[in-house]
């Protein structure tokens, strides 16, 4: 059932790789890093075993071929479980000859070696795949040789970027995330991140919102798609997402609008209409309430994080991959 549910949403999944770096950690050392507010950090363990610690949470152990996703806006450390020394990423950042970045904790020994990337991943360009992630997520993916090949191919593409590098690396990262999702869901453990994927009755409503957030959805129309009564659907939805279906819909619309404002030259009024707001003034009011500024100001403040990967050879490749 989980694979069927996942298959319903994967076609809408959009993934973009912003930057990549390597973390080289000697036994007895840890590397302290700050996560990003606008991107997720993905770590793939190329060699070695250790632990990752986020805030006051218990250490999360990892081994070779583990894939680790970090939530946004959290500080964390990664490295040996019994480390005597800790350094920050800002202290040990160095540029490699190929234009990528390395963070070296210790004398350069690669007792623990990780490929680290900053990515964005969303359904239909709006709702973030890991929006509900509050702690690190790690899965042992050593049983799947395709993942090792995908990461090796991705690193090779980043080392020698060329025409289509952005598309190639995004496609490979999407493949890796799909494998991670499948392994995570098939374990059967309850996780708030993917709770909606575990409730197949809600999937038609979620898919409808993500496919067309600007459509005139109502609680009644969404409930009908799920074969549930209005009351039963609303209660089930709120219990899963901690918000009602209309609040979820409005959030999806505003997140899609935020993306369009920074990636499209369309006028604000056209963007408002495309995401389901007939009134620009109402859209501006809702947008400001969610993002703290009006749409035009948000567009002018656009973060240059998502520069083309073909530019990584300039030496900025690791800027977004955990630098403090």
C-alpha positions in Angstrom: 0.0 0.0 0.0 2.8 2.5 0.8 4.4 2.0 -2.6 1.1 2.7 -4.2 0.6 5.8 -2.3 4.2 6.9 -3.0 3.7 6.3 -6.7 0.7 8.7 -6.6 2.9 11.6 -5.4 6.3 10.9 -6.9 5.3 12.3 -10.4 4.8 15.7 -8.8 8.1 15.7 -6.9 10.5 18.4 -7.9 14.2 18.2 -6.8 17.0 20.7 -7.3 20.6 20.4 -6.2 22.1 23.7 -5.2 25.6 22.9 -4.1 27.9 20.0 -3.0 30.9 19.6 -0.7 32.9 16.8 1.0 33.3 16.3 4.7 36.6 14.6 5.7 36.7 13.6 9.4 39.5 11.9 11.2 38.8 9.4 14.0 38.4 11.3 17.3 37.1 14.5 15.6 33.7 16.0 15.0 32.6 18.7 12.6 30.0 21.3 13.8 27.8 22.9 11.1 24.8 25.2 10.7 21.9 24.1 8.6 20.2 26.3 6.1 16.8 28.0 6.3 16.0 27.8 2.6 17.4 24.3 1.7 17.8 20.9 3.1 21.2 19.3 3.8 21.7 15.7 2.5 24.7 13.6 3.6 25.7 10.4 1.9 28.3 8.4 3.8 31.0 7.2 1.4 33.1 5.6 4.1 33.3 5.2 7.9 30.9 5.1 10.8 29.9 7.7 13.3 27.0 9.7 14.7 25.1 12.9 14.0 23.8 15.1 16.8 21.1 17.7 16.4 20.5 20.1 19.3 19.5 18.1 22.4 18.4 15.0 20.6 20.0 11.6 21.1 22.9 10.8 18.7 21.8 9.1 15.5 24.3 6.5 14.4 25.3 5.9 10.7 27.5 3.6 8.7 28.7 3.3 5.1 26.1 4.0 2.4 23.8 5.7 4.9 21.8 8.7 3.6 21.0 11.4 6.1 18.5 14.3 5.7 18.8 17.3 8.1 15.9 19.6 8.8 16.1 23.3 8.0 17.5 25.8 10.4 19.2 23.5 13.0 22.8 23.4 14.2 24.3 19.9 14.4 27.6 18.1 14.6 28.8 15.0 12.8 31.8 12.6 13.2 33.2 10.1 15.7 31.0 9.0 18.5 33.7 9.5 21.2 35.4 12.6 19.8 38.0 14.6 21.8 38.1 17.6 19.4 35.4 19.6 17.5 35.9 22.2 14.8 33.3 24.4 13.0 32.9 24.2 9.2 33.8 27.8 8.9 37.3 27.1 10.4 38.2 24.2 8.1 36.6 25.1 4.8 39.0 24.8 1.8 38.5 24.9 -1.9 39.4 21.9 -4.0 41.2 22.1 -7.4 38.0 21.1 -9.2 36.0 24.0 -7.6 34.1 22.0 -5.0 34.6 22.5 -1.3 35.9 20.3 1.4 35.5 20.6 5.2 38.3 18.8 7.0 38.2 17.8 10.7 41.6 16.5 11.8 44.7 15.8 9.8 42.9 15.1 6.5 42.5 11.4 7.2 39.2 10.2 5.5 38.2 7.9 8.3 34.7 9.3 7.8 34.0 10.7 4.4 30.6 12.2 3.4 29.3 13.8 0.3 27.1 16.7 1.4 24.6 18.6 -0.6 22.1 21.4 -0.2 18.9 20.6 -2.1 15.2 21.7 -2.4 12.6 19.0 -2.8 8.9 19.8 -3.1 5.6 18.4 -4.4 4.4 20.3 -7.5 6.8 23.1 -6.7 4.9 24.1 -3.5 4.8 21.9 -0.4 8.2 20.8 0.8 8.9 17.1 0.9 10.4 17.3 4.3 8.5 20.3 5.7 7.4 18.2 8.8 10.9 16.9 9.5 12.1 18.1 13.0 15.0 15.8 13.5 17.6 14.0 11.4 16.4 11.1 9.2 18.9 8.4 8.4 18.5 5.2 6.5 21.0 2.4 5.7 20.8 2.1 1.9 23.8 -0.2 1.4 21.6 -3.0 0.0 20.8 -0.8 -3.1 23.8 -0.6 -5.4 21.9 1.8 -7.6 22.2 4.5 -5.0 26.0 4.2 -4.8 26.1 4.5 -8.6 23.8 7.5 -8.6 25.9 9.4 -6.0 29.1 8.5 -7.8 27.6 9.8 -11.1 26.3 12.9 -9.4 29.7 13.7 -7.9 31.4 13.1 -11.3 28.9 15.5 -13.0 29.6 18.2 -10.4 33.3 17.8 -10.6 33.1 18.3 -14.4 30.0 20.4 -15.0 28.7 20.9 -18.5 25.6 21.3 -20.6 22.6 19.9 -18.7 24.4 19.4 -15.4 21.5 20.9 -13.4 19.0 18.5 -15.0 21.2 15.5 -14.6 22.1 16.0 -10.9 18.4 16.9 -10.1 17.2 13.7 -11.7 19.8 11.6 -9.9 19.0 13.2 -6.5 15.3 12.5 -7.1 16.1 8.9 -7.7 18.1 8.8 -4.4 15.2 10.4 -2.5 12.7 8.0 -4.0 14.8 5.1 -2.7 15.1 6.7 0.7 11.3 7.2 0.9 10.6 3.7 -0.2 12.9 2.2 2.5 11.6 4.5 5.2 8.0 3.8 4.4 8.4 0.0 4.1 9.9 -0.1 7.6 6.5 0.6 8.9 7.5 3.0 11.6 5.3 5.9 12.2 6.8 9.2 11.1 5.0 12.6 11.0 6.9 13.5 7.8 5.2 10.9 5.7 2.0 10.4 7.7 -0.1 11.5 4.8 1.5 8.8 2.6 0.5 6.2 5.2 -3.2 7.3 5.0 -4.3 6.3 1.5 -7.8 7.8 2.0 -6.3 11.3 2.0 -4.0 10.9 -1.0 -6.6 11.8 -3.6 -7.2 15.2 -1.9 -3.4 15.8 -1.5 -2.8 14.9 -5.1 -5.6 17.2 -6.3 -4.2 20.1 -4.3 -0.6 19.5 -5.5 -1.6 19.0 -9.1 -3.7 22.2 -9.3 -3.4 24.4 -6.2 -5.1 27.2 -8.1 -8.2 25.2 -8.7 -11.4 26.1 -6.8 -11.1 23.4 -4.2 -13.5 23.2 -1.3 -13.8 20.9 1.7 -16.7 19.3 0.0 -15.0 18.7 -3.3 -11.8 17.3 -1.6 -13.9 15.1 0.7 -15.8 13.7 -2.3 -12.5 12.8 -4.0 -11.6 10.7 -0.9 -15.0 9.1 -0.6 -15.5 10.6 2.9 -18.1 12.7 4.4 -17.2 16.4 4.9 -17.0 16.0 8.7 -15.0 12.8 8.6 -12.6 14.1 6.0 -12.0 17.4 7.8 -11.4 15.6 11.1 -9.1 13.0 9.5 -7.1 15.7 7.6 -6.7 17.9 10.7 -5.5 15.0 12.8 -2.9 14.1 10.2 -1.6 17.6 9.3 -2.4 19.6 12.4 -4.3 22.0 10.2 -7.5 22.0 8.2 -7.7 21.2 4.5 -8.3 24.9 3.5 -5.3 26.0 5.6 -3.2 23.4 3.9 -4.5 24.5 0.5 -3.7 28.2 1.2 -0.2 27.2 2.4 0.4 25.2 -0.8 -0.8 28.2 -2.9 1.4 30.7 -1.1 4.5 28.5 -1.3 3.9 28.0 -5.0 3.5 31.8 -5.4 6.7 32.4 -3.5 8.6 30.1 -5.9 7.0 31.7 -9.0 8.0 35.2 -7.7 11.6 34.2 -7.7 11.7 32.1 -10.8 9.2 33.7 -13.2 8.9 37.2 -14.7 5.1 37.0 -14.5 3.4 40.1 -13.0 2.3 39.7 -9.4 -1.4 39.9 -10.5 -0.9 37.0 -12.9 0.8 34.9 -10.3 -2.0 35.6 -7.8 -4.6 34.4 -10.3 -2.6 31.3 -11.2 -2.5 30.1 -7.6 -6.2 30.7 -7.0 -6.5 34.4 -5.8 -9.0 36.5 -7.8 -8.0 39.6 -5.9 -4.4 40.9 -5.9 -5.0 42.9 -2.7 -6.2 39.8 -0.9 -3.3 37.8 -2.2 -0.8 40.5 -1.1 -2.4 40.5 2.4 -2.2 36.7 2.7 1.3 36.6 1.3 2.5 39.3 3.8 1.0 37.5 6.7 2.8 34.3 5.7 6.2 35.8 4.6 6.5 39.1 6.4 6.6 41.3 3.3 4.5 42.0 0.2 5.1 39.9 -3.0 7.0 42.6 -4.8 9.4 43.1 -1.9 9.8 39.3 -1.6 10.7 39.2 -5.3 13.3 41.9 -4.9 14.9 40.1 -2.0 15.2 36.9 -4.0 18.0 34.6 -2.6 20.6 33.9 -5.3 21.0 30.4 -3.8 19.8 28.6 -6.9 22.5 29.6 -9.3 23.1 27.2 -12.2 25.3 24.3 -11.2 27.4 25.0 -14.3 28.8 27.9 -12.3 30.2 25.7 -9.6 33.6 25.9 -11.1 33.9 29.4 -9.9 34.6 28.3 -6.4 31.2 29.0 -4.9 30.0 25.4 -5.0 30.2 24.9 -1.3 28.7 28.2 -0.2 25.3 26.6 0.6 26.5 23.2 1.7 26.8 24.0 5.4 29.2 26.9 5.5 28.8 29.0 8.6 
